[in-house]
Amino acid sequence: MQTFSFLRPNWPAPANVRAASTFRTGGVSHRPYDDLNLAVHVGDAPEAVAENRRILRAALHLPAEPFWLEQVHSDTVVEANVVSQIPRADGSVARTSGTVCAVLTADCLPVLFCSRDGDRVAVAHAGWRGLGAGILDNTVGSLGLPGNELIAWLGPAIGQNAFEVGDDVRIAILARDAGAAHAFRANSRGRWQCDLVEIARRNLAQLGVRDIHGGEYCTHADEERFFSYRRDGKCGRMATLIWLE
């Protein structure tokens, strides 16, 4: 087992905002989920996932168990709190200290948000379906602040060179933003190379969020550090988390 390590977002968040995005290393899961799989829905042994989540809490000194979601590629955003049932949603918002918002990804784009004054945070799971459905719009709306009072960070996701899609994806995205056409590059197979990060940046800018960071890590290209569903098929999931101290 390799040592647990993680990405610390490089963004100008207030001092009381804590955030992290995990690598695939540092856990106890076996192939094809090696090592730090944090998802319960991918076929990994439940006891391995439980131990990986324990390792995560300890290594990041989390104030509570993360507020896990049943992610369904939707536009639904919920308030992170104690609930009896895991919500079907793809974003969560927290306004109190000690509540940990989290999403799981293995190619889709995780997006973190915080307010400039450090009194609220959020996370969104933004694959192409979520972007097409408006997950970023609803996350910003749930924060209840103008876009210029927010800071965003784009986590590891599949890069344009690796993300081949069909006309259906391009049509869904352009239906919301015709100007996103340049985020699709035609390839020799009559399909498109899709730039999720560029689509998200455009969407955020339209929402008034100009202070945008990250977006430089490709999950597909970096097999040593990241899970990638497009590359591997059956695999684990990383977590991207944010909370207030």
C-alpha positions in Angstrom: 0.0 0.0 0.0 1.4 3.4 -1.0 1.2 6.4 1.3 -2.0 8.4 1.3 -1.6 11.6 -0.6 -4.0 14.2 -2.1 -4.3 17.3 -4.2 -4.7 20.5 -2.2 -6.5 23.0 -4.5 -4.3 26.0 -5.4 -6.9 28.8 -5.1 -7.3 31.9 -3.0 -9.9 30.5 -0.6 -10.4 32.0 2.9 -8.3 30.5 5.7 -11.3 28.6 7.2 -12.1 26.8 4.0 -10.6 23.3 3.7 -10.6 21.3 0.5 -8.9 18.2 -1.0 -9.1 15.9 -4.0 -7.8 12.4 -3.4 -5.5 10.3 -5.6 -6.1 6.6 -6.2 -3.2 5.6 -3.9 -3.0 5.0 -0.1 -5.9 2.6 0.5 -6.5 -1.2 0.9 -8.6 -2.1 -2.2 -7.3 -4.7 -4.6 -7.4 -4.7 -8.4 -9.2 -3.2 -10.3 -10.1 -0.8 -7.5 -6.5 -0.3 -6.2 -5.9 1.3 -3.9 -8.0 4.1 -2.4 -11.5 3.4 -3.9 -14.0 5.5 -1.9 -17.2 4.4 -3.8 -19.6 1.7 -2.5 -21.4 1.2 -5.9 -18.6 -0.1 -8.2 -18.3 -3.7 -6.9 -15.4 -3.3 -4.5 -15.5 -5.2 -1.2 -17.6 -3.2 1.4 -15.0 -3.7 4.1 -12.3 -2.3 1.9 -14.4 0.8 1.1 -15.1 1.2 4.8 -11.4 1.1 5.6 -10.5 3.5 2.8 -13.1 6.0 4.1 -11.6 5.6 7.6 -8.2 6.3 6.2 -9.6 9.3 4.4 -11.1 10.8 7.5 -8.0 10.2 9.6 -5.5 11.5 7.0 -7.4 14.7 6.2 -8.5 15.2 9.9 -12.1 15.5 8.7 -14.5 16.9 11.3 -17.2 14.4 10.3 -18.0 11.6 7.8 -18.4 13.2 4.4 -21.9 13.9 3.1 -21.9 11.2 0.4 -24.4 11.4 -2.4 -26.1 8.9 -4.7 -24.9 10.6 -7.9 -27.1 10.3 -10.9 -25.8 12.9 -13.4 -28.6 15.2 -12.5 -29.0 19.0 -11.8 -30.1 18.3 -8.2 -28.2 20.2 -5.4 -29.0 19.6 -1.7 -28.1 21.1 1.7 -25.4 18.9 3.3 -26.8 17.8 6.7 -27.6 14.7 8.7 -30.2 12.6 6.8 -31.6 9.2 7.2 -31.2 8.3 3.6 -28.4 9.2 1.1 -29.9 11.7 -1.3 -30.0 11.3 -5.1 -28.1 14.4 -6.1 -25.0 15.7 -7.8 -24.1 18.7 -5.7 -24.3 19.8 -2.0 -23.9 23.1 -0.1 -22.8 23.7 3.5 -23.1 26.8 5.5 -21.9 25.6 8.9 -18.5 24.4 10.1 -17.9 20.7 10.4 -20.0 19.6 7.5 -18.0 17.9 4.7 -19.4 18.1 1.1 -18.1 15.5 -1.2 -18.5 14.0 -4.7 -16.9 10.9 -6.3 -15.4 10.9 -9.8 -13.4 8.9 -12.2 -13.4 11.2 -15.3 -16.3 13.6 -14.6 -15.4 17.0 -13.4 -15.6 17.9 -9.7 -16.1 21.6 -9.1 -15.6 23.2 -5.7 -17.0 26.6 -4.6 -16.5 28.9 -1.7 -17.7 32.4 -0.9 -15.1 35.1 -0.6 -16.1 35.7 3.0 -15.7 32.0 3.9 -19.2 31.5 5.2 -20.4 28.8 2.7 -19.0 26.1 0.4 -20.3 23.7 -2.2 -19.2 20.9 -4.5 -20.7 19.7 -7.8 -20.3 16.5 -9.9 -20.2 17.9 -13.5 -19.9 15.3 -16.2 -21.3 16.1 -19.6 -24.9 15.1 -18.6 -24.7 17.3 -15.5 -23.3 20.2 -17.4 -26.1 19.8 -20.0 -28.7 19.6 -17.2 -27.5 22.7 -15.4 -25.7 21.3 -12.3 -23.4 24.4 -12.1 -26.3 26.8 -12.4 -28.2 25.1 -9.6 -25.1 24.9 -7.4 -24.4 28.6 -7.8 -28.1 29.3 -7.2 -28.1 27.2 -4.0 -25.2 29.2 -2.6 -27.4 32.3 -2.8 -24.7 34.7 -3.8 -23.8 36.6 -7.0 -21.2 34.9 -9.0 -18.6 37.6 -8.4 -18.7 36.7 -4.7 -17.7 33.1 -5.3 -14.4 31.3 -6.0 -14.3 28.1 -8.0 -11.8 25.3 -8.4 -12.0 22.6 -11.2 -10.6 19.3 -10.1 -9.1 16.3 -12.1 -11.2 15.2 -15.0 -10.8 13.5 -18.4 -9.0 15.8 -20.8 -10.1 16.7 -24.3 -7.5 14.5 -26.1 -9.0 11.4 -24.4 -12.7 12.3 -24.3 -14.3 11.2 -27.5 -18.1 11.7 -27.8 -20.8 11.5 -30.4 -23.2 14.1 -31.8 -25.6 13.5 -29.0 -23.2 15.0 -26.4 -22.4 18.0 -28.6 -26.1 18.7 -29.3 -26.9 18.5 -25.6 -24.2 21.0 -24.6 -24.8 23.4 -27.5 -28.5 23.5 -26.7 -27.5 25.3 -23.5 -24.6 27.3 -24.9 -24.1 27.6 -28.6 -20.8 29.4 -28.0 -19.4 26.2 -26.6 -18.9 24.8 -30.1 -15.1 25.5 -29.9 -15.0 23.0 -26.9 -15.5 20.2 -29.5 -12.8 19.2 -31.9 -13.7 17.0 -34.8 -11.6 13.8 -35.1 -10.8 11.4 -37.9 -13.5 9.0 -36.9 -16.4 11.4 -37.5 -16.8 12.1 -33.7 -15.7 14.8 -31.3 -13.1 15.4 -28.7 -14.9 17.2 -25.9 -13.3 19.7 -23.5 -15.3 19.4 -20.2 -13.1 22.0 -18.5 -13.7 24.6 -21.2 -17.5 24.0 -21.1 -17.5 24.4 -17.3 -15.4 27.6 -17.5 -17.9 29.1 -20.0 -20.8 28.1 -17.8 -19.3 29.6 -14.7 -18.4 32.8 -16.5 -22.0 33.1 -17.7 -23.1 32.8 -14.1 -20.8 35.6 -13.1 -18.1 33.4 -11.6 -14.8 34.9 -12.9 -12.4 33.7 -10.2 -11.9 30.2 -11.5 -8.9 28.0 -10.8 -7.6 24.4 -11.5 -8.6 22.3 -14.5 -5.1 21.2 -15.4 -5.2 17.5 -14.3 -6.3 14.8 -16.8 -7.5 11.6 -15.1 -7.1 9.5 -18.3 -3.5 10.5 -18.9 -2.2 9.9 -15.4 -2.8 6.3 -14.6 -0.5 6.3 -11.6 -2.5 8.9 -9.7 -6.1 8.8 -11.0 -8.9 6.4 -11.7 -10.4 6.7 -15.2 -13.6 5.0 -16.2 -13.0 5.7 -19.8 -9.5 4.2 -19.7 -10.1 1.2 -17.4 -13.9 0.4 -17.3 -14.2 -1.2 -13.9 -12.3 1.0 -11.5 -12.6 2.9 -8.2 -13.5 6.5 -7.6 -11.7 9.5 -6.1 -13.3 12.0 -3.8 -13.2 15.8 -3.9 -14.2 17.4 -0.6 -14.7 20.8 0.9 -15.7 21.9 4.4 -15.6 24.9 6.8 -13.4 24.9 9.9 
